[in-house]
Each structure stands twice: as C-alpha cells, then as structure tokens.
Amino acid sequence: MSEGSAVPQVPAAEVPADAYLLDVREADEWEAGHVPGALHIPLGELNARYTEIDRTPALYVICRSGNRSNHAARALAGAGWQAHNVSDGMIGWQAAGRSMTGGSGQPYVA
C-alpha cells in the first residue's frame, strides 16, 4: 500500500459510538488500554494484514497521538477504504472519557 492523500481528521470525542475502529499501536500499548471491540493491527504489520480489515463501514484509525494512525489512514484510503484519522488518538480518547479496557478485559484505569 502506498500513502494516499489527506484523510478526514476526527477528534476522539466525535468518533461515532458504533465506529469501526482500527488500532495501529504496538502490542504493549494495546495491552495498557484500548477501545472495546477495536481491531488491533500494529502499523508495522499493516501491509501483511490489511485483508483482515472490512472494507464496508467507514474506518476510524487510532494510535496514541494521531501520527501513526494518520499514515495508516492515508495508505488505507489510497487503497480504497473510507478511512478517517482519530486526530488526537488514545490521548484524546481517554481525555474525552470514552470507554477503554485493559488487556485483562477489565475497565481501563489511568
């Protein structure tokens, strides 16, 4: 996949409650806390695993701060996904008080 053009930037507080979310952080970051129901594919594995991503719904891509997810969203948009970048990442997600769980499946506590 190659980098596409700009993609919509959406703050975590404005991501729809039923959004299809792709988390591109590393495994240790995922274990520390993630969005329930999100698909986890670390950015470094995206080229090998992109076929796991459903093409139908709008896709919201998230990382810690929005940088890695922006790269991933641009690449996915260039390959045909309706991709959006969560511009403030998990930092914004947590600040907005959105639902998170830890690796144990328990509610995430910062």
N, C-alpha and C positions, 0 to 999 in steps of 0.2 A: 504494500500500500504506500502511496506517496502522499505528501502533505497537500491538502486541498486549499481552498480559500478560507476566508474568515467564516466562523460559525456563530450562531446566536449565543450571547453571553447571558446567563441567567443566574442571579444570586440564589443561594441555597434557600432563603426564606420564600422564594417564589416558585420553587420546583413543585409541580403538582403532587398531591399526596399519593396518587397511584402511578407515579412516574416509573418508567423502565430505566433503571439506573445501572451504569457500568462503573465499577470502582477499579481504577488502574494503579492503585498504590501497591507497595510491596507487601509480602505476607505478614511481616511483623506489624506493619501499620494497620492492616486489616484486622489482625488479632486484637490490637489495642482498642478497636471500636469501629463499627461500620453500620451502614444503614440496613435494617432488616429487609431481606428479600433482594438486595443488590446482587448483581453478577460480579464476581471478582476475577479479573484477568490483569495481572501486573503488566505495566506498559511494555516491559521487555519481552513479554510473551504474546503480545497482541498480533504480530504478523503470523505467528503459528496457530493462534487460537481464534481468530476473528470469525470463523464459521460457527462458533458457539453463540454468536450474538444474533438475536432475532432482528430481522430487517423491517418488520411490520410497524411496531409502535415507534413514536418519537423516542429517541435515545438521549438520556442525560448522562454525561460522563463526568466523573468526580475523582479528585485526588485530594491531597492535603490542602493545597492553597489555590489550585486552579491552573497552574502552569503545565504540568504533565497532562492533565485532562484536556487542556486546550489543544496540545499537539495531537493527542489521540482523537479528539472530536474532529479536528481538521482532516486527519487521514481517513477517518470513517466516513465523513461527509463526502470526501473526494471519491470514495468507493461506493457511494450510493445510499448511505444511511441518512436519516433525518436526525442528525446529531446536534446536540446543544452542549455547551460547556457550562458546568456549575462554576461560575467565576470566582467564588470565594471558598470553594472546596469544603472539606470537612471542618475547617476552622469556622467558616460561616455557618455550616450546618449545626455545629454544636452551639455557637453563639445564638442562633435563632431558636434554640431549644427543641430542635427536631429530634425524632426518635432515633436512638442508636442502641446497638447491642455490642457486647464484648465477645471475644472468641468463645466464651463459655455459653453464649446464648442468653446470658443474663443482661438486664439493662445496663448500659454503659454509664459509669460514674467517672467524671473527670478528676 
